[in-house]
Amino acid sequence: MSDDFLSKPLSFGAPQSSGIAASPQLQPLSPYLNYDTRYLQTQPEFIFPEGASKQRGRFELAFSQIGSSAMIGACIGGAGGLYNGINATRLANQTGKLRRTQLLNHVMKQGAATANTFGTIAVMYSAFGVLLQYARGEDDEINTIAAGGATGLLYKSTAGLRKCAIGGGIGLALTSMYVLWSVAGGGSKKLSDLKSQFL
């Protein structure tokens, strides 16, 4: 066996004697990867099934909404617990390890309670939004407003009719303000089309 191949330069291209490599149009443009890069420029960056929406639906967004709501609730509750703990330990004249333990207890207790509340509300809102999307066959601002109102009604349903109605009104008001804010910012195509059609 001859060692002549070690003295020759390394070549990844096809041999020049073949008919394909002889024509300049069919030669690969990238000699290192051995493919024609023109094929990559005509394809879309992401592949979607035929007729599928090119944005995430309510079900896909539900997971991030629930997780972020629980984390925001934990941060808000932890900050409130720290504030209450500082005031409580100051009034009780606690110092040292005892004060540190009481501060941690306040932060963990109030942070967990607020995270639980925010997470529960987010689960209810997401579930109503997904159900309304499947029932109506559309994902629009009407689903957002209806899901907010239904979430408030269900969350306060065990506290009596009056508090249930107040909870539903609060949910309806918050989601309505969000929808109006998104419409004012140009984020809603459907409502802006309706506004231009009727106003």
N, CA and C atoms as a LAMMPS dump frame, in Angstrom:
ITEM: TIMESTEP
0
ITEM: NUMBER OF ATOMS
597
ITEM: BOX BOUNDS ff ff ff
-5.0000000000000000e+02 5.0000000000000000e+02
-5.0000000000000000e+02 5.0000000000000000e+02
-5.0000000000000000e+02 5.0000000000000000e+02
ITEM: ATOMS id mol type element x y z
1 1 1 N 0.835 -1.187 0
2 1 2 C 0 0 0
3 1 3 C 0.877 1.246 0
4 2 1 N 0.544 2.184 -0.834
5 2 2 C 1.378 3.364 -1.005
6 2 3 C 0.952 4.464 -0.03
7 3 1 N 1.907 5.264 0.433
8 3 2 C 1.631 6.388 1.325
9 3 3 C 1.55 7.702 0.564
10 4 1 N 1.295 7.676 -0.751
11 4 2 C 1.227 8.905 -1.543
12 4 3 C 0.028 9.774 -1.162
13 5 1 N -1.035 9.152 -0.652
14 5 2 C -2.218 9.946 -0.338
15 5 3 C -1.961 10.91 0.821
16 6 1 N -0.946 10.669 1.641
17 6 2 C -0.634 11.568 2.751
18 6 3 C -0.002 12.865 2.267
19 7 1 N 0.67 12.829 1.132
20 7 2 C 1.321 14.034 0.623
21 7 3 C 0.384 14.888 -0.218
22 8 1 N -0.816 14.366 -0.586
23 8 2 C -1.75 15.13 -1.403
24 8 3 C -2.685 15.943 -0.516
25 9 1 N -3.184 17.109 -1.004
26 9 2 C -4.131 17.895 -0.2
27 9 3 C -5.472 17.17 -0.096
28 10 1 N -6.116 17.399 1.022
29 10 2 C -7.406 16.765 1.293
30 10 3 C -8.487 17.428 0.458
31 11 1 N -9.303 16.648 -0.232
32 11 2 C -10.342 17.188 -1.099
33 11 3 C -11.661 16.491 -0.801
34 12 1 N -12.729 17.3 -0.566
35 12 2 C -14.06 16.759 -0.302
36 12 3 C -14.949 16.793 -1.542
37 13 1 N -14.501 17.414 -2.599
38 13 2 C -15.312 17.551 -3.799
39 13 3 C -15.382 16.246 -4.573
40 14 1 N -16.328 16.201 -5.519
41 14 2 C -16.455 15.026 -6.381
42 14 3 C -15.307 15.023 -7.386
43 15 1 N -14.941 13.874 -7.875
44 15 2 C -13.858 13.828 -8.868
45 15 3 C -14.248 14.59 -10.13
46 16 1 N -13.3 15.253 -10.721
47 16 2 C -13.56 16.135 -11.856
48 16 3 C -13.923 15.373 -13.114
49 17 1 N -13.714 14.077 -13.129
50 17 2 C -14.009 13.327 -14.341
51 17 3 C -15.493 13.039 -14.495
52 18 1 N -16.258 13.166 -13.405
53 18 2 C -17.684 12.856 -13.498
54 18 3 C -18.416 13.982 -14.214
55 19 1 N -19.55 13.637 -14.818
56 19 2 C -20.304 14.614 -15.593
57 19 3 C -20.979 15.649 -14.718
58 20 1 N -21.377 15.276 -13.506
59 20 2 C -22.069 16.214 -12.608
60 20 3 C -21.117 17.294 -12.133
61 21 1 N -19.925 16.892 -11.719
62 21 2 C -18.978 17.865 -11.197
63 21 3 C -18.396 18.726 -12.303
64 22 1 N -18.468 18.255 -13.549
65 22 2 C -17.882 19.027 -14.635
66 22 3 C -18.706 20.253 -14.969
67 23 1 N -20.052 20.174 -14.759
68 23 2 C -20.868 21.356 -15.082
69 23 3 C -20.84 22.323 -13.909
70 24 1 N -20.572 23.623 -14.142
71 24 2 C -20.437 24.569 -13.039
72 24 3 C -21.758 24.856 -12.334
73 25 1 N -22.897 24.611 -12.998
74 25 2 C -24.183 24.915 -12.361
75 25 3 C -24.531 23.898 -11.288
76 26 1 N -24.075 22.666 -11.419
77 26 2 C -24.442 21.613 -10.491
78 26 3 C -23.386 21.369 -9.416
79 27 1 N -22.297 22.087 -9.455
80 27 2 C -21.294 21.91 -8.418
81 27 3 C -21.786 22.52 -7.117
82 28 1 N -21.493 21.891 -5.99
83 28 2 C -21.922 22.457 -4.704
84 28 3 C -21.218 23.774 -4.423
85 29 1 N -21.951 24.725 -3.847
86 29 2 C -21.379 26.039 -3.574
87 29 3 C -20.541 26.043 -2.309
88 30 1 N -20.812 25.101 -1.405
89 30 2 C -20.032 25.011 -0.181
90 30 3 C -19.153 23.765 -0.258
91 31 1 N -17.845 23.927 -0.491
92 31 2 C -16.994 22.738 -0.638
93 31 3 C -16.806 21.988 0.674
94 32 1 N -17.074 22.629 1.796
95 32 2 C -16.855 21.977 3.086
96 32 3 C -18.047 21.126 3.509
97 33 1 N -19.258 21.597 3.221
98 33 2 C -20.451 20.874 3.646
99 33 3 C -21.081 20.072 2.513
100 34 1 N -20.65 20.312 1.287
101 34 2 C -21.073 19.553 0.13
102 34 3 C -22.584 19.645 -0.11
103 35 1 N -23.14 20.844 -0.07
104 35 2 C -24.538 21.062 -0.423
105 35 3 C -24.686 22.433 -1.052
106 36 1 N -25.757 22.614 -1.754
107 36 2 C -26.041 23.872 -2.431
108 36 3 C -26.832 24.77 -1.479
109 37 1 N -26.286 25.902 -1.093
110 37 2 C -26.939 26.779 -0.118
111 37 3 C -28.149 27.502 -0.686
112 38 1 N -28.331 27.462 -2.004
113 38 2 C -29.506 28.119 -2.586
114 38 3 C -30.797 27.424 -2.17
115 39 1 N -30.723 26.142 -1.861
116 39 2 C -31.918 25.419 -1.446
117 39 3 C -32.415 25.885 -0.083
118 40 1 N -31.541 26.34 0.761
119 40 2 C -31.923 26.773 2.104
120 40 3 C -32.641 28.116 2.09
121 41 1 N -32.394 28.946 1.114
122 41 2 C -32.983 30.288 1.091
123 41 3 C -34.437 30.291 0.64
124 42 1 N -34.91 29.226 0.005
125 42 2 C -36.288 29.202 -0.477
126 42 3 C -37.238 28.583 0.54
127 43 1 N -36.731 27.942 1.578
128 43 2 C -37.579 27.277 2.549
129 43 3 C -37.934 28.221 3.69
130 44 1 N -39.111 28.058 4.304
131 44 2 C -39.44 28.892 5.469
132 44 3 C -38.581 28.515 6.666
133 45 1 N -38.429 29.475 7.567
134 45 2 C -37.589 29.221 8.734
135 45 3 C -38.231 28.208 9.68
136 46 1 N -39.562 28.277 9.83
137 46 2 C -40.285 27.333 10.664
138 46 3 C -41.335 26.63 9.809
139 47 1 N -41.585 25.38 10.095
140 47 2 C -42.553 24.609 9.329
141 47 3 C -43.82 24.474 10.153
142 48 1 N -44.952 24.915 9.592
143 48 2 C -46.247 24.814 10.252
144 48 3 C -47.127 23.865 9.448
145 49 1 N -47.973 23.09 10.125
146 49 2 C -48.918 22.245 9.383
147 49 3 C -49.859 23.107 8.536
148 50 1 N -50.42 22.498 7.525
149 50 2 C -51.307 23.22 6.612
150 50 3 C -52.511 23.769 7.363
151 51 1 N -52.734 25.071 7.264
152 51 2 C -53.875 25.706 7.92
153 51 3 C -53.666 26.026 9.385
154 52 1 N -52.496 25.755 9.933
155 52 2 C -52.261 26.014 11.351
156 52 3 C -51.93 27.477 11.573
157 53 1 N -52.248 27.954 12.773
158 53 2 C -51.938 29.334 13.121
159 53 3 C -50.446 29.469 13.377
160 54 1 N -49.892 30.632 13.043
161 54 2 C -48.461 30.839 13.227
162 54 3 C -48.149 31.506 14.56
163 55 1 N -49.067 31.388 15.512
164 55 2 C -48.797 31.866 16.862
165 55 3 C -49.329 30.845 17.852
166 56 1 N -48.821 30.906 19.06
167 56 2 C -49.247 29.934 20.053
168 56 3 C -50.679 30.213 20.489
169 57 1 N -51.436 29.161 20.7
170 57 2 C -52.813 29.291 21.147
171 57 3 C -52.907 29.426 22.652
172 58 1 N -54.13 29.45 23.141
173 58 2 C -54.346 29.616 24.575
174 58 3 C -53.8 28.444 25.383
175 59 1 N -53.918 27.241 24.851
176 59 2 C -53.451 26.08 25.605
177 59 3 C -51.931 26.116 25.769
178 60 1 N -51.226 26.513 24.735
179 60 2 C -49.766 26.598 24.834
180 60 3 C -49.338 27.724 25.762
181 61 1 N -50.084 28.841 25.731
182 61 2 C -49.746 29.976 26.591
183 61 3 C -50.137 29.749 28.045
184 62 1 N -51.045 28.796 28.304
185 62 2 C -51.54 28.58 29.664
186 62 3 C -50.418 28.193 30.612
187 63 1 N -49.482 27.387 30.156
188 63 2 C -48.423 26.91 31.037
189 63 3 C -47.512 28.045 31.499
190 64 1 N -47.147 28.901 30.569
191 64 2 C -46.3 30.031 30.966
192 64 3 C -47.073 31.029 31.819
193 65 1 N -48.37 31.209 31.549
194 65 2 C -49.172 32.125 32.36
195 65 3 C -49.309 31.622 33.792
196 66 1 N -49.552 30.34 33.968
197 66 2 C -49.707 29.777 35.307
198 66 3 C -48.393 29.87 36.076
199 67 1 N -47.306 29.474 35.439
200 67 2 C -46.007 29.515 36.128
201 67 3 C -45.571 30.92 36.482
202 68 1 N -45.736 31.85 35.541
203 68 2 C -45.333 33.23 35.829
204 68 3 C -46.238 33.863 36.878
205 69 1 N -47.531 33.519 36.89
206 69 2 C -48.426 34.059 37.912
207 69 3 C -48.026 33.567 39.301
208 70 1 N -47.687 32.29 39.404
209 70 2 C -47.266 31.762 40.704
210 70 3 C -45.96 32.414 41.168
211 71 1 N -45.023 32.633 40.242
212 71 2 C -43.753 33.27 40.625
213 71 3 C -43.958 34.728 41.023
214 72 1 N -44.812 35.445 40.292
215 72 2 C -45.095 36.839 40.654
216 72 3 C -45.776 36.892 42.005
217 73 1 N -46.713 35.962 42.248
218 73 2 C -47.365 35.909 43.549
219 73 3 C -46.391 35.624 44.674
220 74 1 N -45.433 34.735 44.429
221 74 2 C -44.43 34.436 45.459
222 74 3 C -43.563 35.652 45.755
223 75 1 N -43.195 36.401 44.726
224 75 2 C -42.373 37.602 44.943
225 75 3 C -43.153 38.677 45.698
226 76 1 N -44.403 38.916 45.286
227 76 2 C -45.212 39.927 45.974
228 76 3 C -45.48 39.513 47.416
229 77 1 N -45.869 38.245 47.61
230 77 2 C -46.129 37.766 48.965
231 77 3 C -44.892 37.754 49.831
232 78 1 N -43.752 37.398 49.244
233 78 2 C -42.505 37.408 50.007
234 78 3 C -42.109 38.808 50.444
235 79 1 N -42.306 39.775 49.555
236 79 2 C -41.998 41.168 49.925
237 79 3 C -42.94 41.663 51.016
238 80 1 N -44.226 41.324 50.879
239 80 2 C -45.173 41.708 51.933
240 80 3 C -44.879 41.017 53.238
241 81 1 N -44.498 39.748 53.182
242 81 2 C -44.139 39.02 54.401
243 81 3 C -42.895 39.582 55.065
244 82 1 N -41.932 40.007 54.263
245 82 2 C -40.729 40.623 54.831
246 82 3 C -41.075 41.928 55.541
247 83 1 N -41.935 42.726 54.925
248 83 2 C -42.347 43.988 55.545
249 83 3 C -43.095 43.728 56.854
250 84 1 N -44.045 42.801 56.821
251 84 2 C -44.79 42.482 58.044
252 84 3 C -43.884 41.869 59.109
253 85 1 N -42.943 41.031 58.682
254 85 2 C -42.033 40.407 59.633
255 85 3 C -41.118 41.411 60.31
256 86 1 N -40.631 42.389 59.544
257 86 2 C -39.777 43.424 60.145
258 86 3 C -40.555 44.221 61.188
259 87 1 N -41.799 44.582 60.839
260 87 2 C -42.62 45.328 61.806
261 87 3 C -42.949 44.489 63.037
262 88 1 N -43.288 43.204 62.844
263 88 2 C -43.663 42.35 63.975
264 88 3 C -42.479 42.083 64.893
265 89 1 N -41.313 41.838 64.327
266 89 2 C -40.151 41.567 65.174
267 89 3 C -39.654 42.835 65.869
268 90 1 N -39.866 43.982 65.237
269 90 2 C -39.482 45.229 65.883
270 90 3 C -40.382 45.508 67.09
271 91 1 N -41.687 45.257 66.919
272 91 2 C -42.619 45.484 68.038
273 91 3 C -42.381 44.498 69.175
274 92 1 N -41.946 43.281 68.835
275 92 2 C -41.693 42.275 69.871
276 92 3 C -40.285 42.365 70.431
277 93 1 N -39.483 43.313 69.97
278 93 2 C -38.096 43.503 70.421
279 93 3 C -37.272 42.225 70.276
280 94 1 N -37.432 41.544 69.15
281 94 2 C -36.68 40.314 68.902
282 94 3 C -35.387 40.657 68.165
283 95 1 N -34.337 39.947 68.506
284 95 2 C -33.031 40.177 67.871
285 95 3 C -32.375 38.832 67.575
286 96 1 N -31.328 38.892 66.781
287 96 2 C -30.501 37.713 66.534
288 96 3 C -31.194 36.622 65.751
289 97 1 N -30.924 35.385 66.2
290 97 2 C -31.454 34.226 65.481
291 97 3 C -32.974 34.158 65.561
292 98 1 N -33.524 34.558 66.663
293 98 2 C -34.983 34.528 66.805
294 98 3 C -35.647 35.457 65.785
295 99 1 N -35.089 36.661 65.623
296 99 2 C -35.647 37.602 64.645
297 99 3 C -35.496 37.063 63.225
298 100 1 N -34.335 36.468 62.916
299 100 2 C -34.11 35.916 61.587
300 100 3 C -35.103 34.787 61.289
301 101 1 N -35.33 33.926 62.264
302 101 2 C -36.28 32.829 62.076
303 101 3 C -37.691 33.356 61.859
304 102 1 N -38.085 34.364 62.618
305 102 2 C -39.423 34.935 62.456
306 102 3 C -39.588 35.624 61.099
307 103 1 N -38.54 36.295 60.639
308 103 2 C -38.587 36.918 59.309
309 103 3 C -38.773 35.863 58.217
310 104 1 N -37.995 34.765 58.317
311 104 2 C -38.132 33.696 57.334
312 104 3 C -39.528 33.08 57.374
313 105 1 N -40.07 32.916 58.577
314 105 2 C -41.424 32.362 58.694
315 105 3 C -42.451 33.266 58.02
316 106 1 N -42.343 34.567 58.238
317 106 2 C -43.28 35.502 57.625
318 106 3 C -43.154 35.492 56.1
319 107 1 N -41.909 35.5 55.606
320 107 2 C -41.686 35.524 54.158
321 107 3 C -42.225 34.257 53.51
322 108 1 N -41.906 33.099 54.082
323 108 2 C -42.327 31.834 53.481
324 108 3 C -43.839 31.653 53.558
325 109 1 N -44.423 32.014 54.682
326 109 2 C -45.867 31.803 54.842
327 109 3 C -46.669 32.701 53.905
328 110 1 N -46.357 33.982 53.901
329 110 2 C -47.123 34.898 53.056
330 110 3 C -46.781 34.714 51.579
331 111 1 N -45.528 34.409 51.273
332 111 2 C -45.147 34.16 49.877
333 111 3 C -45.849 32.946 49.307
334 112 1 N -45.921 31.866 50.083
335 112 2 C -46.597 30.653 49.605
336 112 3 C -48.095 30.883 49.444
337 113 1 N -48.697 31.602 50.377
338 113 2 C -50.143 31.855 50.284
339 113 3 C -50.481 32.704 49.057
340 114 1 N -49.697 33.745 48.816
341 114 2 C -49.964 34.607 47.655
342 114 3 C -49.676 33.881 46.347
343 115 1 N -48.61 33.076 46.31
344 115 2 C -48.316 32.29 45.102
345 115 3 C -49.436 31.302 44.818
346 116 1 N -49.987 30.696 45.874
347 116 2 C -51.094 29.765 45.701
348 116 3 C -52.323 30.479 45.142
349 117 1 N -52.608 31.662 45.659
350 117 2 C -53.763 32.434 45.176
351 117 3 C -53.599 32.817 43.712
352 118 1 N -52.45 33.384 43.364
353 118 2 C -52.214 33.804 41.982
354 118 3 C -52.231 32.609 41.032
355 119 1 N -51.615 31.491 41.453
356 119 2 C -51.596 30.3 40.616
357 119 3 C -52.983 29.724 40.392
358 120 1 N -53.812 29.719 41.438
359 120 2 C -55.181 29.212 41.31
360 120 3 C -55.991 30.065 40.351
361 121 1 N -55.864 31.379 40.48
362 121 2 C -56.585 32.278 39.565
363 121 3 C -56.112 32.082 38.126
364 122 1 N -54.805 31.893 37.94
365 122 2 C -54.274 31.689 36.586
366 122 3 C -54.754 30.37 35.989
367 123 1 N -54.847 29.321 36.817
368 123 2 C -55.348 28.034 36.32
369 123 3 C -56.806 28.172 35.889
370 124 1 N -57.614 28.844 36.704
371 124 2 C -59.03 29.036 36.351
372 124 3 C -59.173 29.858 35.072
373 125 1 N -58.432 30.952 34.995
374 125 2 C -58.508 31.814 33.81
375 125 3 C -58.081 31.062 32.554
376 126 1 N -56.99 30.314 32.641
377 126 2 C -56.505 29.57 31.48
378 126 3 C -57.49 28.483 31.07
379 127 1 N -58.067 27.791 32.055
380 127 2 C -59.033 26.736 31.742
381 127 3 C -60.272 27.31 31.059
382 128 1 N -60.789 28.429 31.577
383 128 2 C -61.945 29.056 30.933
384 128 3 C -61.599 29.544 29.529
385 129 1 N -60.407 30.105 29.368
386 129 2 C -59.998 30.583 28.045
387 129 3 C -59.897 29.451 27.034
388 130 1 N -59.317 28.314 27.435
389 130 2 C -59.186 27.172 26.53
390 130 3 C -60.559 26.597 26.202
391 131 1 N -61.415 26.464 27.216
392 131 2 C -62.765 25.935 26.974
393 131 3 C -63.567 26.841 26.037
394 132 1 N -63.477 28.141 26.25
395 132 2 C -64.19 29.064 25.371
396 132 3 C -63.646 29.038 23.948
397 133 1 N -62.344 28.872 23.814
398 133 2 C -61.757 28.798 22.478
399 133 3 C -62.268 27.56 21.742
400 134 1 N -62.318 26.422 22.443
401 134 2 C -62.809 25.205 21.793
402 134 3 C -64.314 25.278 21.535
403 135 1 N -65.068 25.908 22.434
404 135 2 C -66.521 25.988 22.267
405 135 3 C -66.897 26.933 21.123
406 136 1 N -66.233 28.072 21.036
407 136 2 C -66.575 29.066 20.012
408 136 3 C -65.814 28.865 18.711
409 137 1 N -64.703 28.175 18.766
410 137 2 C -63.9 27.978 17.565
411 137 3 C -63.049 29.166 17.192
412 138 1 N -62.958 30.173 18.062
413 138 2 C -62.149 31.369 17.808
414 138 3 C -61.381 31.736 19.066
415 139 1 N -60.259 32.396 18.848
416 139 2 C -59.467 32.905 19.964
417 139 3 C -59.395 34.415 19.816
418 140 1 N -60.285 35.12 20.508
419 140 2 C -60.347 36.568 20.367
420 140 3 C -60.558 37.213 21.733
421 141 1 N -60.824 38.531 21.703
422 141 2 C -60.938 39.293 22.945
423 141 3 C -62.2 38.97 23.726
424 142 1 N -63.231 38.473 23.056
425 142 2 C -64.449 38.08 23.759
426 142 3 C -64.146 36.932 24.719
427 143 1 N -63.308 35.996 24.281
428 143 2 C -62.888 34.905 25.167
429 143 3 C -62.123 35.433 26.37
430 144 1 N -61.283 36.424 26.162
431 144 2 C -60.501 36.991 27.258
432 144 3 C -61.408 37.622 28.307
433 145 1 N -62.363 38.428 27.855
434 145 2 C -63.262 39.106 28.79
435 145 3 C -64.159 38.102 29.508
436 146 1 N -64.717 37.138 28.756
437 146 2 C -65.592 36.14 29.368
438 146 3 C -64.831 35.253 30.342
439 147 1 N -63.593 34.898 30.01
440 147 2 C -62.794 34.069 30.915
441 147 3 C -62.46 34.82 32.198
442 148 1 N -62.191 36.123 32.089
443 148 2 C -61.922 36.917 33.29
444 148 3 C -63.135 37.016 34.201
445 149 1 N -64.305 37.273 33.618
446 149 2 C -65.52 37.341 34.426
447 149 3 C -65.854 36.008 35.077
448 150 1 N -65.732 34.91 34.316
449 150 2 C -66.029 33.589 34.862
450 150 3 C -65.029 33.192 35.942
451 151 1 N -63.787 33.604 35.795
452 151 2 C -62.777 33.309 36.818
453 151 3 C -63.12 34 38.131
454 152 1 N -63.499 35.279 38.062
455 152 2 C -63.886 35.991 39.278
456 152 3 C -65.108 35.388 39.936
457 153 1 N -66.09 34.982 39.122
458 153 2 C -67.297 34.349 39.672
459 153 3 C -66.973 33.032 40.363
460 154 1 N -66.167 32.2 39.725
461 154 2 C -65.851 30.892 40.298
462 154 3 C -64.948 31.009 41.521
463 155 1 N -63.992 31.94 41.487
464 155 2 C -63.058 32.059 42.605
465 155 3 C -63.772 32.482 43.887
466 156 1 N -64.766 33.345 43.768
467 156 2 C -65.497 33.813 44.94
468 156 3 C -66.861 33.142 45.099
469 157 1 N -67.06 32.007 44.431
470 157 2 C -68.379 31.372 44.457
471 157 3 C -68.745 30.805 45.823
472 158 1 N -67.776 30.474 46.655
473 158 2 C -68.08 29.898 47.973
474 158 3 C -68.305 30.969 49.034
475 159 1 N -68.142 32.233 48.692
476 159 2 C -68.25 33.303 49.695
477 159 3 C -69.625 33.965 49.705
478 160 1 N -70.569 33.459 48.944
479 160 2 C -71.89 34.061 48.898
480 160 3 C -72.119 34.786 47.586
481 161 1 N -73.408 35.082 47.326
482 161 2 C -73.767 35.688 46.037
483 161 3 C -73.185 37.087 45.854
484 162 1 N -73.192 37.861 46.911
485 162 2 C -72.706 39.245 46.792
486 162 3 C -71.218 39.264 46.459
487 163 1 N -70.397 38.501 47.2
488 163 2 C -68.955 38.475 46.932
489 163 3 C -68.659 37.784 45.602
490 164 1 N -69.507 36.836 45.22
491 164 2 C -69.342 36.189 43.92
492 164 3 C -69.538 37.202 42.792
493 165 1 N -70.573 38.035 42.927
494 165 2 C -70.819 39.064 41.907
495 165 3 C -69.698 40.097 41.886
496 166 1 N -69.189 40.464 43.075
497 166 2 C -68.071 41.421 43.132
498 166 3 C -66.832 40.824 42.464
499 167 1 N -66.54 39.541 42.739
500 167 2 C -65.393 38.885 42.113
501 167 3 C -65.526 38.816 40.605
502 168 1 N -66.748 38.5 40.126
503 168 2 C -66.965 38.482 38.684
504 168 3 C -66.805 39.855 38.064
505 169 1 N -67.279 40.884 38.771
506 169 2 C -67.12 42.254 38.263
507 169 3 C -65.669 42.674 38.212
508 170 1 N -64.893 42.29 39.228
509 170 2 C -63.46 42.627 39.237
510 170 3 C -62.744 41.922 38.086
511 171 1 N -63.031 40.627 37.891
512 171 2 C -62.412 39.894 36.779
513 171 3 C -62.792 40.475 35.439
514 172 1 N -64.076 40.839 35.297
515 172 2 C -64.548 41.441 34.058
516 172 3 C -63.88 42.79 33.801
517 173 1 N -63.747 43.597 34.87
518 173 2 C -63.135 44.915 34.726
519 173 3 C -61.652 44.808 34.371
520 174 1 N -60.924 43.899 35.032
521 174 2 C -59.49 43.764 34.757
522 174 3 C -59.234 43.295 33.327
523 175 1 N -59.975 42.297 32.889
524 175 2 C -59.747 41.813 31.526
525 175 3 C -60.239 42.818 30.479
526 176 1 N -61.282 43.562 30.798
527 176 2 C -61.738 44.599 29.86
528 176 3 C -60.691 45.695 29.721
529 177 1 N -60.074 46.097 30.838
530 177 2 C -59 47.102 30.765
531 177 3 C -57.817 46.58 29.958
532 178 1 N -57.489 45.287 30.13
533 178 2 C -56.39 44.706 29.355
534 178 3 C -56.714 44.716 27.864
535 179 1 N -57.948 44.351 27.513
536 179 2 C -58.341 44.333 26.101
537 179 3 C -58.314 45.742 25.524
538 180 1 N -58.824 46.722 26.274
539 180 2 C -58.788 48.108 25.786
540 180 3 C -57.361 48.597 25.621
541 181 1 N -56.493 48.222 26.539
542 181 2 C -55.08 48.603 26.437
543 181 3 C -54.44 47.972 25.203
544 182 1 N -54.757 46.699 24.933
545 182 2 C -54.158 46.046 23.76
546 182 3 C -54.726 46.61 22.462
547 183 1 N -56.001 47.012 22.47
548 183 2 C -56.589 47.622 21.279
549 183 3 C -55.977 48.998 21.032
550 184 1 N -55.785 49.762 22.105
551 184 2 C -55.189 51.088 21.95
552 184 3 C -53.757 50.998 21.445
553 185 1 N -53.059 49.929 21.807
554 185 2 C -51.696 49.744 21.331
555 185 3 C -51.609 49.111 19.967
556 186 1 N -52.753 48.811 19.371
557 186 2 C -52.755 48.205 18.039
558 186 3 C -52.517 46.719 18.048
559 187 1 N -52.617 46.081 19.23
560 187 2 C -52.364 44.653 19.302
561 187 3 C -53.515 43.792 18.845
562 188 1 N -54.706 44.324 18.737
563 188 2 C -55.868 43.526 18.369
564 188 3 C -56.313 43.873 16.961
565 189 1 N -56.289 42.907 16.081
566 189 2 C -56.705 43.135 14.695
567 189 3 C -58.218 43.086 14.577
568 190 1 N -58.845 42.131 15.293
569 190 2 C -60.282 41.937 15.121
570 190 3 C -61.069 43.127 15.654
571 191 1 N -60.744 43.584 16.872
572 191 2 C -61.486 44.707 17.431
573 191 3 C -61.196 46.009 16.689
574 192 1 N -59.991 46.165 16.199
575 192 2 C -59.709 47.377 15.422
576 192 3 C -60.468 47.355 14.099
577 193 1 N -60.652 46.152 13.518
578 193 2 C -61.48 46.063 12.305
579 193 3 C -62.928 46.395 12.596
580 194 1 N -63.444 45.91 13.743
581 194 2 C -64.826 46.219 14.118
582 194 3 C -64.985 47.71 14.384
583 195 1 N -63.988 48.307 15.038
584 195 2 C -64.069 49.731 15.337
585 195 3 C -64.075 50.581 14.063
586 196 1 N -63.239 50.189 13.103
587 196 2 C -63.214 50.934 11.852
588 196 3 C -64.466 50.698 11.009
589 197 1 N -65.117 49.559 11.225
590 197 2 C -66.306 49.26 10.448
591 197 3 C -67.543 50 10.969
592 198 1 N -67.676 50.088 12.287
593 198 2 C -68.892 50.649 12.873
594 198 3 C -68.745 52.083 13.381
595 199 1 N -67.533 52.562 13.558
596 199 2 C -67.361 53.941 14.086
597 199 3 C -66.838 54.873 13.007
